């Protein structure tokens, strides 16, 4: 093992003569140059760790000859060019990480031949084209990450065959079409991130079948229709982000069943009507962005019943009535943005002590009366706009 040193230079082609080698660790050095094609002669090699160097050049087609290799980590280098189709011959692979390089071209269909693969990471490259349907053959895959590439086209319906998945991250691409209903087959899925794409259509009701989900992140797409009530089935959900889409209609009352939520963002949609009083059941909430919608009525009176709320932004809506009384006990508040609504009453009606409050914005409302006398207790306040 030669990892975590300061080795320089390139990997010599004579490395291919070490035909009995089973492990090669050169990670976290300053190795440069390309990976020699002769490395394909290492038929006994089971683990190859070359991550976090300055390796350049192409991945040689000879890598497909390494049929004993179970772990291939080439992340955090400067490897460029297309992925060779011969990578699909590496039938023993268990982990494959090519993240944070400069790979381009499409994902080879032959990747679907890696049916024993458990972890696949192609993040942070310039991969383009569509996700091949053949990925659905990798039914033992637990973690599938293609984020921060240039992928286009739809999410293949065959992704529903990958029933061992616990994490699926496809964010920051140019994926289009709808979220396939087959995603509801992924009963072990804990993290789903499809943010920053061009996905359209409704949030499929089948999302409600993903009972193991703890993180559901769908912001910055073109999703429309309404929030499906079935989302209330996701009792383990801790983070739900539906912001910056085209969702409309009311927030379903079933959202109040998500008692484990610490982060709920519905910001920048076309949502309207009154917020359901059941949102007061979300006693673990720490971050609640609701800005830039068409919400009406009063803010939920017990929105801070759990005393955990830190970030609350409901600006640019049509809320009216007084500030929630639960703010009195919400000493956890750090940033509050409620400007551009129709809030009424006086600040004296709901004074509290906010030792952590850094930002308070209440401008463009119908508030009146005297200013609170306890502003001196807001010792960390840096911005106050009334």
C-alpha positions as CSV (number, residue, x, y, z in Angstrom):
1,X,0.0,0.0,0.0
2,X,1.5,3.3,-1.2
3,X,-1.5,5.6,-0.5
4,X,-1.3,9.1,1.2
5,X,2.3,9.9,0.3
6,X,3.9,12.4,-2.0
7,X,4.8,10.1,-4.9
8,X,5.1,11.9,-8.2
9,X,5.7,10.9,-11.8
10,X,3.6,8.4,-13.8
11,X,2.6,4.8,-13.4
12,X,5.2,2.8,-15.3
13,X,4.1,0.4,-18.0
14,X,6.1,-2.3,-16.3
15,X,3.3,-2.4,-13.7
16,X,1.7,-4.9,-16.1
17,X,4.3,-7.5,-15.2
18,X,3.1,-7.9,-11.7
19,X,0.6,-10.5,-12.7
20,X,0.1,-11.9,-9.2
21,X,-0.8,-8.6,-7.7
22,X,-4.2,-8.6,-6.0
23,X,-4.2,-5.0,-4.5
24,X,-2.8,-1.7,-5.7
25,X,-3.2,1.4,-3.5
26,X,-1.8,4.6,-4.9
27,X,-4.5,7.0,-3.7
28,X,-3.8,10.5,-2.4
29,X,-0.5,11.1,-4.0
30,X,0.7,13.4,-6.8
31,X,0.8,10.7,-9.5
32,X,0.4,12.2,-13.0
33,X,0.4,11.0,-16.6
34,X,-2.0,8.4,-17.9
35,X,-2.9,4.9,-16.7
36,X,-0.8,2.6,-18.9
37,X,-2.7,0.1,-21.0
38,X,-0.5,-2.6,-19.6
39,X,-2.5,-2.5,-16.4
40,X,-5.0,-4.7,-18.2
41,X,-2.5,-7.6,-17.8
42,X,-3.2,-7.7,-14.0
43,X,-5.8,-10.5,-14.2
44,X,-5.4,-11.3,-10.5
45,X,-6.0,-7.7,-9.3
46,X,-9.0,-7.3,-7.0
47,X,-8.7,-3.8,-5.7
48,X,-7.4,-0.7,-7.6
49,X,-7.4,2.6,-5.8
50,X,-5.9,5.5,-7.8
51,X,-8.2,8.3,-6.5
52,X,-7.1,11.8,-5.6
53,X,-4.1,12.2,-7.9
54,X,-3.4,14.2,-11.1
55,X,-3.9,11.3,-13.5
56,X,-4.8,12.3,-17.0
57,X,-5.4,10.6,-20.4
58,X,-8.0,8.1,-21.3
59,X,-9.3,4.9,-19.7
60,X,-7.8,2.2,-21.9
61,X,-10.0,-0.5,-23.4
62,X,-7.7,-3.0,-21.8
63,X,-9.3,-2.4,-18.4
64,X,-12.0,-4.8,-19.6
65,X,-9.4,-7.7,-19.2
66,X,-9.3,-7.2,-15.4
67,X,-12.0,-9.7,-14.7
68,X,-11.1,-10.3,-11.1
69,X,-11.4,-6.6,-10.1
70,X,-14.0,-5.9,-7.5
71,X,-13.1,-2.3,-6.5
72,X,-12.1,0.4,-9.0
73,X,-11.7,3.9,-7.7
74,X,-10.4,6.5,-10.1
75,X,-12.3,9.5,-8.7
76,X,-10.8,13.0,-8.2
77,X,-8.4,12.9,-11.2
78,X,-8.3,14.6,-14.6
79,X,-9.1,11.6,-16.7
80,X,-10.9,12.6,-19.9
81,X,-12.5,11.1,-23.0
82,X,-15.3,8.5,-23.3
83,X,-15.8,5.5,-21.1
84,X,-14.7,2.4,-22.9
85,X,-17.5,-0.1,-23.6
86,X,-15.2,-2.8,-22.4
87,X,-15.9,-1.7,-18.8
88,X,-19.0,-3.9,-19.2
89,X,-16.8,-7.0,-19.2
90,X,-15.7,-6.4,-15.6
91,X,-18.2,-8.9,-14.2
92,X,-16.6,-9.0,-10.7
93,X,-17.0,-5.3,-10.0
94,X,-18.6,-4.5,-6.7
95,X,-17.7,-0.7,-6.5
96,X,-17.1,1.6,-9.4
97,X,-16.2,5.2,-8.8
98,X,-15.2,7.5,-11.7
99,X,-16.4,10.7,-10.1
100,X,-14.9,14.2,-10.5
101,X,-13.0,13.7,-13.7
102,X,-13.5,15.1,-17.2
103,X,-15.2,12.1,-18.8
104,X,-17.5,12.8,-21.7
105,X,-19.6,11.0,-24.2
106,X,-22.5,8.7,-23.3
107,X,-22.8,6.0,-20.6
108,X,-22.2,2.7,-22.4
109,X,-25.1,0.3,-22.5
110,X,-22.6,-2.4,-21.5
111,X,-22.7,-0.9,-17.9
112,X,-25.9,-2.9,-17.5
113,X,-23.8,-6.1,-17.7
114,X,-22.3,-5.2,-14.2
115,X,-25.0,-7.1,-12.5
116,X,-23.0,-7.7,-9.3
117,X,-22.3,-4.0,-8.8
118,X,-23.3,-2.5,-5.5
119,X,-22.1,1.1,-5.8
120,X,-21.8,3.2,-9.0
121,X,-20.6,6.8,-9.0
122,X,-20.2,8.8,-12.2
123,X,-20.7,12.3,-10.5
124,X,-19.0,15.5,-11.7
125,X,-18.1,14.6,-15.2
126,X,-19.4,15.8,-18.6
127,X,-21.3,12.7,-19.5
128,X,-24.1,13.4,-22.0
129,X,-26.8,11.5,-23.8
130,X,-29.5,9.5,-22.1
131,X,-29.4,7.1,-19.2
132,X,-29.4,3.7,-20.9
133,X,-32.4,1.4,-20.2
134,X,-29.9,-1.3,-19.4
135,X,-29.1,0.2,-16.0
136,X,-32.2,-1.7,-14.9
137,X,-30.3,-4.9,-15.1
138,X,-28.2,-3.9,-12.0
139,X,-30.6,-5.3,-9.5
140,X,-28.0,-5.5,-6.7
141,X,-27.1,-1.8,-6.9
142,X,-27.5,0.0,-3.6
143,X,-26.1,3.5,-4.4
144,X,-26.5,5.0,-7.9
145,X,-25.1,8.5,-8.5
146,X,-24.9,10.4,-11.8
147,X,-25.2,14.0,-10.5
148,X,-23.6,17.0,-12.0
149,X,-23.2,15.8,-15.6
150,X,-24.9,16.8,-18.9
151,X,-27.3,13.9,-19.2
152,X,-30.5,14.4,-21.2
153,X,-33.7,12.5,-22.0
154,X,-36.0,10.7,-19.7
155,X,-35.4,8.7,-16.5
156,X,-35.8,5.1,-17.9
157,X,-38.8,3.2,-16.5
158,X,-36.4,0.3,-16.0
159,X,-35.0,2.1,-13.0
160,X,-37.9,0.5,-11.2
161,X,-36.2,-2.9,-11.5
162,X,-33.3,-1.7,-9.3
163,X,-35.1,-2.8,-6.2
164,X,-32.0,-2.8,-4.0
165,X,-31.4,0.9,-4.3
166,X,-31.1,2.9,-1.1
167,X,-29.8,6.1,-2.7
168,X,-30.6,7.6,-6.2
169,X,-29.0,10.9,-7.1
170,X,-29.5,12.3,-10.6
171,X,-29.5,16.0,-9.8
172,X,-27.9,18.8,-11.8
173,X,-28.4,17.3,-15.2
174,X,-30.8,18.1,-18.1
175,X,-33.1,15.2,-17.7
176,X,-36.6,15.7,-19.1
177,X,-39.9,13.9,-19.3
178,X,-41.8,12.7,-16.3
179,X,-40.8,10.9,-13.2
180,X,-41.6,7.2,-14.0
181,X,-44.3,5.6,-11.9
182,X,-42.1,2.6,-11.6
183,X,-40.0,4.5,-9.1
184,X,-42.6,3.3,-6.6
185,X,-41.1,-0.2,-6.8
186,X,-37.9,1.0,-4.9
187,X,-39.2,0.1,-1.5
188,X,-35.7,0.3,0.1
189,X,-34.9,3.8,-1.2
190,X,-33.9,6.2,1.5
191,X,-32.6,9.2,-0.5
192,X,-34.0,10.4,-3.8
193,X,-32.6,13.6,-5.4
194,X,-33.8,14.6,-8.9
195,X,-33.3,18.3,-8.4
196,X,-32.1,20.8,-11.0
197,X,-33.3,19.0,-14.1
198,X,-36.1,19.7,-16.6
199,X,-38.6,17.1,-15.3
200,X,-42.2,17.9,-16.0
201,X,-45.6,16.4,-15.3
202,X,-47.0,15.5,-11.8
203,X,-45.2,14.1,-8.8
204,X,-46.3,10.5,-9.2
205,X,-48.7,9.1,-6.6
206,X,-46.4,6.1,-6.5
207,X,-43.9,8.2,-4.5
208,X,-46.2,7.4,-1.6
209,X,-45.0,3.8,-1.7
210,X,-41.4,4.7,-0.7
211,X,-41.9,4.1,2.9
212,X,-38.1,4.1,3.7
213,X,-37.5,7.6,2.3
214,X,-35.7,10.1,4.6
215,X,-34.8,12.6,1.9
216,X,-37.0,13.6,-1.1
217,X,-35.5,16.4,-3.2
218,X,-37.2,17.5,-6.4
219,X,-36.6,21.3,-6.6
220,X,-35.8,23.3,-9.7
221,X,-37.7,21.3,-12.2
222,X,-41.0,22.0,-14.1
223,X,-43.2,19.7,-12.0
224,X,-46.9,20.6,-12.1
225,X,-50.3,19.5,-10.9
226,X,-50.9,19.2,-7.2
227,X,-48.9,17.7,-4.3
228,X,-50.2,14.1,-4.1
229,X,-51.9,13.3,-0.7
230,X,-50.0,10.0,-0.7
231,X,-46.9,11.9,0.3
232,X,-48.3,11.7,3.8
233,X,-47.4,8.0,3.8
234,X,-43.7,8.8,4.0
235,X,-43.5,8.7,7.8
236,X,-39.7,8.6,8.0
237,X,-39.2,11.6,5.8
238,X,-36.8,14.2,7.3
239,X,-36.3,16.5,4.3
240,X,-38.9,17.4,1.6
241,X,-38.0,19.9,-1.0
242,X,-40.5,20.7,-3.8
243,X,-39.5,24.3,-4.3
244,X,-39.1,26.1,-7.6
245,X,-41.6,24.0,-9.6
246,X,-45.1,24.7,-11.0
247,X,-47.1,22.9,-8.4
248,X,-50.6,24.3,-7.8
249,X,-53.6,23.9,-5.6
250,X,-53.6,23.6,-1.8
251,X,-51.1,21.8,0.4
252,X,-52.7,18.5,1.3
253,X,-53.7,18.0,4.9
254,X,-51.8,14.7,4.9
255,X,-48.5,16.6,5.0
256,X,-49.2,17.0,8.7
257,X,-48.4,13.2,9.1
258,X,-44.8,13.8,8.4
259,X,-43.8,14.3,12.0
260,X,-40.1,13.6,11.4
261,X,-39.6,16.5,9.0
262,X,-36.9,19.0,9.8
263,X,-36.8,20.6,6.4
264,X,-39.9,21.4,4.3
265,X,-39.6,23.7,1.3
266,X,-42.6,24.6,-0.9
267,X,-41.1,27.9,-2.1
268,X,-41.6,29.4,-5.5
269,X,-44.6,27.4,-6.9
270,X,-48.2,28.3,-7.7
271,X,-49.6,26.9,-4.5
272,X,-52.5,28.6,-2.9
273,X,-55.4,28.5,-0.4
274,X,-54.8,28.4,3.4
275,X,-52.1,26.2,4.9
276,X,-53.7,23.2,6.6
277,X,-53.8,23.5,10.4
278,X,-52.2,20.0,10.4
279,X,-48.9,21.6,9.7
280,X,-48.8,22.5,13.4
281,X,-48.0,18.7,13.9
282,X,-44.6,19.2,12.3
283,X,-42.9,19.8,15.6
284,X,-39.4,18.9,14.5
285,X,-39.3,21.6,11.7
286,X,-36.2,23.7,11.6
287,X,-36.4,25.2,8.1
288,X,-39.7,26.2,6.4
289,X,-39.4,28.2,3.2
290,X,-42.9,29.0,1.7
291,X,-42.0,32.2,-0.2
292,X,-43.4,33.2,-3.6
293,X,-46.7,31.4,-3.7
294,X,-50.3,32.4,-3.5
295,X,-51.1,31.3,0.1
296,X,-53.9,33.1,1.9
297,X,-55.4,33.2,5.3
298,X,-53.6,33.2,8.6
299,X,-50.2,31.7,9.3
300,X,-50.7,28.5,11.4
301,X,-51.0,29.6,15.0
302,X,-48.8,26.7,16.2
303,X,-46.2,26.8,13.5
304,X,-43.5,26.8,16.1
305,X,-45.1,24.5,18.6
306,X,-42.1,22.3,18.7
307,X,-39.8,25.2,19.5
308,X,-37.2,24.0,16.9
309,X,-37.9,26.4,14.0
310,X,-34.9,28.4,12.9
311,X,-35.5,29.6,9.3
312,X,-39.0,30.7,8.4
313,X,-39.6,32.5,5.1
314,X,-43.2,33.1,3.9
315,X,-42.6,36.3,2.0
316,X,-44.4,37.2,-1.2
317,X,-47.7,35.5,-0.5
318,X,-51.2,36.8,0.5
319,X,-51.1,35.9,4.2
320,X,-53.2,38.0,6.5
321,X,-54.0,38.2,10.2
322,X,-51.6,38.5,13.1
323,X,-48.2,36.9,13.6
324,X,-48.5,33.4,15.0
325,X,-48.8,33.3,18.8
326,X,-46.4,30.4,18.9
327,X,-43.6,32.8,18.0
328,X,-43.6,33.8,21.7
329,X,-42.0,30.5,22.6
330,X,-39.8,30.2,19.5
331,X,-36.4,31.3,20.9
332,X,-34.7,29.1,18.2
333,X,-35.6,31.5,15.4
334,X,-32.6,32.7,13.4
335,X,-34.0,34.2,10.2
336,X,-37.6,35.3,9.5
337,X,-38.8,36.8,6.3
338,X,-42.5,37.7,6.1
339,X,-42.5,40.7,3.9
340,X,-44.9,41.4,1.0
341,X,-48.0,39.9,2.7
342,X,-51.1,41.4,4.3
343,X,-50.3,40.7,7.9
344,X,-52.1,42.8,10.5
345,X,-52.0,43.6,14.2
346,X,-49.1,44.9,16.2
347,X,-45.7,43.5,17.1
348,X,-46.6,43.9,20.7
349,X,-49.2,41.2,20.3
350,X,-46.6,38.4,19.9
351,X,-43.4,39.6,21.5
352,X,-40.8,37.0,22.4
353,X,-37.2,36.7,23.3
354,X,-35.1,35.7,20.3
355,X,-31.4,35.4,21.4
356,X,-30.4,33.8,18.1
357,X,-32.3,36.0,15.7
358,X,-30.1,37.4,13.0
359,X,-32.5,38.6,10.3
360,X,-36.1,40.0,10.6
361,X,-38.0,41.3,7.5
362,X,-41.6,42.4,7.9
363,X,-41.9,45.2,5.4
364,X,-44.9,45.8,3.1
365,X,-47.6,44.4,5.5
366,X,-50.4,46.2,7.4
367,X,-48.7,46.0,10.8
368,X,-49.1,49.0,13.1
369,X,-48.7,50.3,16.6
370,X,-45.7,50.7,18.8
371,X,-42.4,48.9,18.4
372,X,-41.6,46.2,21.0
373,X,-39.7,47.4,24.0
374,X,-37.6,44.3,24.2
375,X,-35.5,44.8,21.0
376,X,-32.5,45.1,23.3
377,X,-32.8,41.4,23.9
378,X,-32.2,40.6,20.2
379,X,-28.5,40.7,20.8
380,X,-27.5,38.9,17.5
381,X,-29.8,40.8,15.2
382,X,-27.9,42.2,12.1
383,X,-30.8,43.1,9.8
384,X,-34.2,44.6,10.8
385,X,-36.6,45.8,8.1
386,X,-40.1,47.0,9.2
